[in-house]
Amino acid sequence: MTTPTNPHDELVAALDPLVRAQTLSPQQANEVYRAVSTSGASSASAYRGRRPDLTRSRVGTGIGTVGVGLVVAAFSTGYVLGLDSLGWTIFVAMLGPILVLALVVVASELAPHRAPGIPDELRTLAAIAGSLAVSCVALAILTIGGSSSLYYVSGLVMLVGGLAGYWSWRRQVFVVPAVIGGLVVTSRLGSHLLSSSSDRGDSSVLFLGIVVAAYGALVAVAGWRYPCRHLTGVLGGLIALSSLALVIIVNGFTGAFALDPTGRVQVSYRSDTVVALVVGLVVCLGLAGAYAATREAGFLVVAGSGGFSLPATAIPFLTQKHPLQLAALFALIGALVIGLGFVMAWRPGPGLSAR
């Protein structure tokens, strides 16, 4: 929507969440803003001279979040020691912080909600504590033993706990453990499929990378209908691009130590690197499309980072003799893409609205 002269305009602050939630289209928000502004009811003038709305409950949420971090730090110490040798002392050291976090959640439900702003801030603090409590429980499970099935249990605890927390509390902080839990389960399933099949050979890394990238895309698509669409989209994009970057790195270093008789990288490693690079750039274009639909800056950050990091990582592994020539090719393609984007941003064509 049109950016007003005053960036702190309260009307913009009120309309922007409706645009992000797709309750109003950007055009409708612009019309509302212009109508209110021309009628003299714009809230921009009302904002001048006001102090920040620094309430006691907001300060409490900030301070409480720091305290949650300290409690989780105590848990992490017991967790690291528990991975080596789990005893009663270490078990109590992990259980105590979890109980403290759970107590915050319970207390927020039992506390009397008298002031209008307190319940929302209190639930925010409790949601932060609850999401970290779910994560701590999942990590504590891994200290029980060396069974590979514990990774599935731990991942499912985070996935189910995160989804249940988001469904009950409507706080996006629960999305993070849910996504991480699903990632753990997906990666373990991919590894299990690889171990049970021996016909993939040198493409095993690419297969696992594509599986994880597909999970990232699924996260973005699954969250698109909900208010957390921006968070799930960015997390999904990061997961997909990170997995493909890992494919490029692993294949690159493996290929560097598995040269053919002529001293060149074997074809199988090069082809897998090219596939990962192409798929990664397609993901970047998808993130660019998500920005076009939502105007969420996070999509641009991830798309731009992927457009830089993937080729920069792949070029040295694709050719050792002529890296500058390949870099020049990417520079030419990049310049053409910039030109296309510049023209579209400057002069939108039919079917695109200038904003």
C-alpha positions as CSV (number, residue, x, y, z in Angstrom):
1,M,0.0,0.0,0.0
2,T,1.1,3.6,-0.5
3,T,3.6,4.7,2.1
4,P,2.5,8.0,3.8
5,T,4.8,10.9,4.6
6,N,4.7,9.9,8.3
7,P,6.1,6.4,8.6
8,H,4.5,6.1,12.1
9,D,1.0,6.7,10.9
10,E,-1.3,4.8,13.1
11,L,-3.8,4.2,10.3
12,V,-1.0,2.5,8.3
13,A,-0.2,0.4,11.4
14,A,-3.9,-0.6,11.6
15,L,-4.3,-1.4,7.9
16,D,-1.0,-3.3,7.4
17,P,-1.9,-6.4,9.4
18,L,-5.2,-6.7,7.4
19,V,-3.2,-6.6,4.1
20,R,-0.7,-9.2,5.4
21,A,-3.6,-11.4,6.5
22,Q,-5.2,-10.9,3.0
23,T,-8.3,-9.5,4.6
24,L,-7.9,-6.4,2.5
25,S,-6.1,-6.2,-0.8
26,P,-3.4,-3.5,-1.1
27,Q,-5.7,-1.5,-3.5
28,Q,-8.5,-1.6,-0.9
29,A,-6.1,-0.5,1.9
30,N,-4.9,2.4,-0.3
31,E,-8.5,3.5,-0.9
32,V,-9.3,3.4,2.8
33,Y,-6.2,5.4,3.6
34,R,-7.0,8.0,1.0
35,A,-10.6,8.3,2.0
36,V,-9.7,8.8,5.7
37,S,-6.9,11.2,4.9
38,T,-9.0,13.4,2.6
39,S,-11.8,13.5,5.2
40,G,-9.3,15.0,7.7
41,A,-9.6,12.0,10.0
42,S,-6.1,10.7,9.4
43,S,-4.4,9.6,12.6
44,A,-1.0,10.8,11.5
45,S,-1.5,14.1,13.2
46,A,-2.8,12.4,16.3
47,Y,0.5,10.5,16.6
48,R,2.7,13.6,16.7
49,G,4.1,14.2,20.2
50,R,3.0,10.9,21.6
51,R,5.4,8.9,23.6
52,P,5.9,5.2,22.9
53,D,3.2,3.0,24.4
54,L,5.6,1.5,27.0
55,T,3.3,-0.5,29.3
56,R,4.2,-2.5,32.3
57,S,2.9,-5.7,30.8
58,R,5.2,-5.3,27.7
59,V,8.2,-4.7,29.9
60,G,7.3,-7.8,31.8
61,T,7.1,-9.8,28.6
62,G,10.6,-8.6,27.6
63,I,12.1,-9.3,31.0
64,G,10.4,-12.7,31.3
65,T,11.7,-13.7,27.9
66,V,15.3,-13.1,29.1
67,G,14.5,-15.2,32.1
68,V,13.2,-18.0,29.9
69,G,16.5,-17.9,28.0
70,L,18.4,-18.3,31.3
71,V,16.3,-21.3,32.3
72,V,16.9,-22.9,28.9
73,A,20.6,-22.3,29.2
74,A,20.5,-24.3,32.5
75,F,18.7,-27.1,30.7
76,S,21.3,-27.1,27.8
77,T,24.1,-27.8,30.3
78,G,22.4,-30.9,31.6
79,Y,21.5,-32.0,28.1
80,V,25.1,-31.8,26.9
81,L,26.3,-33.8,30.0
82,G,23.4,-36.3,29.5
83,L,24.5,-37.2,26.0
84,D,27.7,-38.5,27.5
85,S,26.3,-40.2,30.6
86,L,22.8,-39.8,32.0
87,G,22.5,-40.0,35.8
88,W,20.0,-38.9,38.3
89,T,21.7,-35.6,39.0
90,I,21.8,-34.8,35.3
91,F,18.2,-35.9,34.9
92,V,17.0,-33.6,37.6
93,A,19.1,-30.8,36.0
94,M,17.1,-31.2,32.8
95,L,13.8,-31.9,34.5
96,G,13.9,-28.8,36.7
97,P,14.1,-26.2,33.9
98,I,11.3,-28.0,32.0
99,L,9.0,-27.8,35.0
100,V,9.8,-24.1,35.4
101,L,8.8,-23.5,31.8
102,A,5.6,-25.6,32.2
103,L,4.8,-23.7,35.4
104,V,4.8,-20.4,33.4
105,V,2.3,-21.8,31.0
106,V,0.0,-23.1,33.8
107,A,0.3,-19.9,35.8
108,S,-0.7,-17.8,32.8
109,E,-3.9,-19.8,32.5
110,L,-4.7,-19.5,36.2
111,A,-3.7,-15.9,36.7
112,P,-6.6,-13.4,37.0
113,H,-6.8,-11.2,33.9
114,R,-8.0,-7.8,35.1
115,A,-6.3,-5.2,32.9
116,P,-7.2,-5.2,29.2
117,G,-3.6,-5.5,27.9
118,I,-2.2,-8.0,30.4
119,P,-3.8,-11.3,29.1
120,D,-2.3,-10.9,25.6
121,E,1.2,-10.1,26.9
122,L,1.0,-12.8,29.5
123,R,0.0,-15.4,26.9
124,T,2.8,-14.2,24.7
125,L,5.3,-14.9,27.4
126,A,3.7,-18.2,28.2
127,A,3.8,-19.2,24.5
128,I,7.5,-18.5,24.4
129,A,8.0,-20.7,27.5
130,G,5.7,-23.4,26.2
131,S,7.4,-23.7,22.8
132,L,10.8,-23.9,24.4
133,A,9.5,-26.5,26.9
134,V,8.4,-28.7,24.0
135,S,11.8,-28.4,22.5
136,C,13.5,-29.2,25.8
137,V,11.4,-32.3,26.2
138,A,12.3,-33.5,22.7
139,L,16.0,-33.0,23.4
140,A,15.8,-34.7,26.7
141,I,14.4,-37.8,25.0
142,L,17.6,-38.1,22.9
143,T,19.6,-38.6,26.1
144,I,17.8,-41.8,27.1
145,G,19.8,-44.1,24.9
146,G,21.4,-44.7,21.5
147,S,18.4,-46.1,19.6
148,S,17.8,-44.4,16.2
149,S,14.1,-44.6,16.9
150,L,14.5,-41.9,19.5
151,Y,15.1,-39.4,16.8
152,Y,11.6,-40.2,15.4
153,V,10.1,-39.8,18.9
154,S,11.9,-36.6,19.5
155,G,10.9,-35.1,16.2
156,L,7.3,-36.1,16.6
157,V,7.2,-34.5,20.1
158,M,8.3,-31.2,18.6
159,L,6.0,-31.6,15.6
160,V,2.9,-32.5,17.5
161,G,3.6,-30.2,20.4
162,G,4.3,-27.3,18.1
163,L,1.2,-27.8,16.1
164,A,-1.0,-28.2,19.2
165,G,0.5,-25.1,20.8
166,Y,-0.1,-23.0,17.6
167,W,-3.7,-24.4,17.3
168,S,-4.4,-23.6,21.0
169,W,-2.5,-20.3,21.5
170,R,-2.4,-18.9,18.0
171,R,1.2,-17.7,18.6
172,Q,3.7,-18.1,15.8
173,V,6.5,-19.0,18.2
174,F,5.1,-22.6,18.2
175,V,5.7,-22.9,14.5
176,V,9.4,-23.1,14.9
177,P,9.6,-26.3,17.0
178,A,6.9,-27.8,14.7
179,V,8.9,-27.2,11.6
180,I,12.1,-28.4,13.2
181,G,10.4,-31.6,14.4
182,G,9.1,-32.3,11.0
183,L,12.6,-31.7,9.6
184,V,14.1,-34.2,11.9
185,V,11.5,-36.9,11.0
186,T,11.8,-36.2,7.3
187,S,15.6,-36.3,7.3
188,R,15.6,-39.6,9.3
189,L,13.0,-41.1,6.9
190,G,15.2,-40.1,3.9
191,S,18.3,-41.6,5.6
192,H,16.3,-44.8,6.3
193,L,15.2,-45.0,2.6
194,L,18.8,-44.6,1.5
195,S,20.1,-47.3,3.9
196,S,17.4,-49.7,2.7
197,S,18.2,-49.1,-1.0
198,S,21.6,-49.6,-2.6
199,D,20.8,-48.6,-6.2
200,R,21.3,-44.9,-5.9
201,G,25.1,-45.0,-5.6
202,D,26.7,-41.6,-5.8
203,S,23.4,-39.8,-6.0
204,S,22.4,-40.6,-2.4
205,V,23.3,-37.1,-1.2
206,L,21.3,-35.5,-4.0
207,F,18.3,-37.7,-3.1
208,L,18.4,-36.7,0.5
209,G,18.8,-33.1,-0.4
210,I,15.8,-33.1,-2.7
211,V,13.7,-34.9,0.0
212,V,14.6,-32.2,2.5
213,A,14.0,-29.4,0.0
214,A,10.6,-30.9,-0.8
215,Y,9.8,-30.8,2.9
216,G,10.8,-27.1,3.0
217,A,8.4,-26.4,0.0
218,L,5.7,-28.4,1.9
219,V,6.1,-26.2,5.0
220,A,5.7,-23.0,2.9
221,V,2.6,-24.3,1.1
222,A,1.0,-25.8,4.2
223,G,1.3,-22.6,6.2
224,W,0.1,-20.3,3.3
225,R,-3.6,-20.4,4.4
226,Y,-2.8,-19.3,8.0
227,P,-1.5,-16.0,9.6
228,C,1.9,-17.7,10.0
229,R,2.4,-17.8,6.2
230,H,5.3,-15.4,6.3
231,L,7.2,-17.3,8.9
232,T,6.5,-20.8,7.4
233,G,7.4,-19.4,4.0
234,V,10.7,-18.0,5.1
235,L,11.5,-21.1,7.2
236,G,10.6,-23.4,4.3
237,G,12.7,-21.4,1.9
238,L,15.7,-21.6,4.3
239,I,15.3,-25.3,4.7
240,A,15.1,-25.9,1.0
241,L,18.1,-23.7,0.1
242,S,20.2,-25.0,3.0
243,S,19.7,-28.6,2.0
244,L,20.6,-27.9,-1.6
245,A,23.7,-25.9,-0.6
246,L,24.7,-28.9,1.5
247,V,24.3,-31.1,-1.5
248,I,26.6,-28.8,-3.5
249,I,29.3,-28.7,-0.8
250,V,29.3,-32.5,-0.1
251,N,29.3,-33.4,-3.8
252,G,32.0,-30.8,-4.5
253,F,34.4,-32.0,-1.8
254,T,33.7,-35.7,-2.6
255,G,34.3,-35.1,-6.3
256,A,37.5,-33.2,-5.6
257,F,38.9,-36.4,-4.1
258,A,37.4,-38.7,-6.8
259,L,38.8,-37.3,-10.0
260,D,38.8,-39.2,-13.3
261,P,42.0,-40.3,-15.0
262,T,42.3,-36.9,-16.8
263,G,42.1,-35.0,-13.5
264,R,38.6,-33.7,-13.9
265,V,35.6,-34.0,-11.6
266,Q,33.7,-37.1,-12.3
267,V,30.5,-36.6,-14.3
268,S,28.1,-38.0,-11.7
269,Y,29.2,-35.4,-9.0
270,R,29.1,-32.5,-11.5
271,S,25.6,-33.5,-12.7
272,D,24.3,-33.7,-9.1
273,T,25.8,-30.3,-8.3
274,V,24.1,-28.8,-11.4
275,V,20.8,-30.3,-10.5
276,A,21.0,-29.0,-6.9
277,L,22.0,-25.5,-8.3
278,V,19.1,-25.4,-10.7
279,V,16.5,-26.6,-8.2
280,G,17.9,-24.0,-5.7
281,L,17.5,-21.2,-8.2
282,V,13.9,-22.3,-8.9
283,V,13.3,-22.1,-5.2
284,C,14.7,-18.5,-5.2
285,L,12.3,-17.6,-8.0
286,G,9.4,-19.1,-5.9
287,L,10.4,-16.9,-2.9
288,A,10.5,-13.9,-5.2
289,G,7.0,-14.8,-6.3
290,A,6.0,-15.0,-2.6
291,Y,7.3,-11.5,-2.0
292,A,5.2,-10.3,-5.0
293,A,2.1,-11.8,-3.4
294,T,2.8,-10.6,0.2
295,R,5.4,-7.8,0.1
296,E,7.1,-9.5,3.0
297,A,10.8,-8.5,3.1
298,G,11.9,-11.8,4.5
299,F,11.2,-13.5,1.2
300,L,13.5,-11.1,-0.6
301,V,16.3,-11.6,1.9
302,V,16.2,-15.4,1.6
303,A,15.8,-15.3,-2.2
304,G,18.7,-12.9,-2.6
305,S,20.9,-14.9,-0.3
306,G,20.1,-18.1,-2.2
307,G,20.8,-16.4,-5.5
308,F,24.2,-15.4,-4.3
309,S,25.3,-18.4,-2.1
310,L,24.3,-21.3,-4.3
311,P,26.2,-20.2,-7.5
312,A,29.2,-18.9,-5.4
313,T,29.4,-22.3,-3.8
314,A,29.0,-24.3,-7.0
315,I,31.3,-22.5,-9.4
316,P,34.6,-23.6,-7.8
317,F,33.4,-27.2,-7.8
318,L,32.0,-27.3,-11.4
319,T,35.3,-26.2,-13.0
320,Q,38.8,-26.0,-11.6
321,K,40.4,-24.8,-14.8
322,H,38.2,-21.9,-15.9
323,P,36.2,-20.6,-12.9
324,L,36.3,-17.0,-14.2
325,Q,34.6,-18.0,-17.4
326,L,31.8,-19.7,-15.6
327,A,31.5,-16.7,-13.2
328,A,31.3,-14.4,-16.3
329,L,28.4,-16.5,-17.6
330,F,26.6,-16.1,-14.3
331,A,27.3,-12.4,-14.3
332,L,25.7,-12.1,-17.8
333,I,22.7,-14.1,-16.8
334,G,22.3,-12.0,-13.6
335,A,22.6,-8.8,-15.5
336,L,19.8,-9.9,-17.9
337,V,17.6,-10.9,-14.9
338,I,18.3,-7.6,-13.2
339,G,17.3,-5.8,-16.5
340,L,14.0,-7.7,-16.7
341,G,13.2,-7.0,-13.0
342,F,14.1,-3.3,-13.5
343,V,11.8,-2.9,-16.5
344,M,8.9,-4.7,-14.7
345,A,9.3,-2.7,-11.5
346,W,9.6,0.6,-13.5
347,R,6.8,0.0,-16.0
348,P,4.3,-2.7,-15.0
349,G,2.6,-4.3,-18.0
350,P,-1.0,-5.4,-18.4
351,G,-2.4,-7.3,-15.5
352,L,0.1,-5.8,-13.0
353,S,-0.7,-2.9,-10.9
354,A,1.8,-0.2,-9.9
355,R,2.2,0.3,-6.2
